[in-house]
């Protein structure tokens, strides 16, 4: 039986800490594992201690090159997807991911969908020596997310709201 608490660990490709926090397992379905992070959760962000001020739900897909945070107001990003290596689970209670810099974001209110941090991706591609197949997967995932975040596809349209209601 999987644990109710999952430790989420994102690292940069060179191995340094990026994000690290506990989350509550809400559900597992055909899309992936849904995790809830309430406000007040102690975390590590860019290697520094932090506290989550706004709750969110994280979808960790089973076999995809991204994760997705679903956020309530007042956060300006309604949906925030990190391009990352596919999840590697350890003992069903820890998930490891490498953040690959690129982000695809849908803004609250306007619905604007944007690709962010292309400059950081290019810099780290050179600095960390991203392999060509990793670059291709990251770029493919980014293009796909740019489409589905704007076209009404689930779970990015409304399906996430039932999970978000559990942590708000």
BELSUL-V909684 format. One record per residue. N is the residue number from 1. RES is the residue in one small letter. NEAR is the number of other C-alpha atoms within 12 Angstrom. Layout:
n=N res=RES near=NEAR
n=N res=RES near=NEAR
This chain:
n=1 res=x near=8
n=2 res=x near=17
n=3 res=x near=19
n=4 res=x near=20
n=5 res=x near=24
n=6 res=x near=30
n=7 res=x near=32
n=8 res=x near=39
n=9 res=x near=34
n=10 res=x near=38
n=11 res=x near=27
n=12 res=x near=32
n=13 res=x near=28
n=14 res=x near=18
n=15 res=x near=17
n=16 res=x near=20
n=17 res=x near=24
n=18 res=x near=28
n=19 res=x near=30
n=20 res=x near=33
n=21 res=x near=36
n=22 res=x near=31
n=23 res=x near=36
n=24 res=x near=32
n=25 res=x near=33
n=26 res=x near=30
n=27 res=x near=28
n=28 res=x near=20
n=29 res=x near=15
n=30 res=x near=13
n=31 res=x near=22
n=32 res=x near=24
n=33 res=x near=36
n=34 res=x near=38
n=35 res=x near=40
n=36 res=x near=40
n=37 res=x near=39
n=38 res=x near=30
n=39 res=x near=24
n=40 res=x near=18
n=41 res=x near=24
n=42 res=x near=22
n=43 res=x near=27
n=44 res=x near=23
n=45 res=x near=22
n=46 res=x near=18
n=47 res=x near=18
n=48 res=x near=15
n=49 res=x near=16
n=50 res=x near=18
n=51 res=x near=20
n=52 res=x near=24
n=53 res=x near=19
n=54 res=x near=26
n=55 res=x near=31
n=56 res=x near=39
n=57 res=x near=40
n=58 res=x near=43
n=59 res=x near=44
n=60 res=x near=43
n=61 res=x near=32
n=62 res=x near=21
n=63 res=x near=21
n=64 res=x near=28
n=65 res=x near=37
n=66 res=x near=39
n=67 res=x near=44
n=68 res=x near=39
n=69 res=x near=36
n=70 res=x near=43
n=71 res=x near=38
n=72 res=x near=31
n=73 res=x near=18
n=74 res=x near=15
n=75 res=x near=21
n=76 res=x near=19
n=77 res=x near=28
n=78 res=x near=35
n=79 res=x near=42
n=80 res=x near=36
n=81 res=x near=44
n=82 res=x near=42
n=83 res=x near=45
n=84 res=x near=39
n=85 res=x near=36
n=86 res=x near=27
n=87 res=x near=29
n=88 res=x near=24
n=89 res=x near=21
n=90 res=x near=16
n=91 res=x near=14
n=92 res=x near=20
n=93 res=x near=24
n=94 res=x near=28
n=95 res=x near=35
n=96 res=x near=31
n=97 res=x near=36
n=98 res=x near=33
n=99 res=x near=39
n=100 res=x near=45
n=101 res=x near=36
n=102 res=x near=39
n=103 res=x near=36
n=104 res=x near=39
n=105 res=x near=36
n=106 res=x near=35
n=107 res=x near=25
n=108 res=x near=23
n=109 res=x near=15
n=110 res=x near=13
n=111 res=x near=21
n=112 res=x near=21
n=113 res=x near=30
n=114 res=x near=27
n=115 res=x near=30
n=116 res=x near=23
n=117 res=x near=21
n=118 res=x near=21
n=119 res=x near=15
n=120 res=x near=19
n=121 res=x near=30
n=122 res=x near=20
n=123 res=x near=16
n=124 res=x near=22
n=125 res=x near=25
n=126 res=x near=16
n=127 res=x near=14
n=128 res=x near=20
n=129 res=x near=17
n=130 res=x near=25
n=131 res=x near=16
n=132 res=x near=12
n=133 res=x near=14
n=134 res=x near=24
n=135 res=x near=28
n=136 res=x near=18
n=137 res=x near=24
n=138 res=x near=37
n=139 res=x near=29
n=140 res=x near=20
n=141 res=x near=32
n=142 res=x near=37
n=143 res=x near=25
n=144 res=x near=23
n=145 res=x near=36
n=146 res=x near=31
n=147 res=x near=22
n=148 res=x near=24
n=149 res=x near=35
n=150 res=x near=26
n=151 res=x near=17
n=152 res=x near=17
n=153 res=x near=16
n=154 res=x near=17
n=155 res=x near=28
n=156 res=x near=34
n=157 res=x near=20
n=158 res=x near=18
n=159 res=x near=18
n=160 res=x near=33
n=161 res=x near=26
n=162 res=x near=20
n=163 res=x near=31
n=164 res=x near=32
n=165 res=x near=20
n=166 res=x near=22
n=167 res=x near=28
n=168 res=x near=22
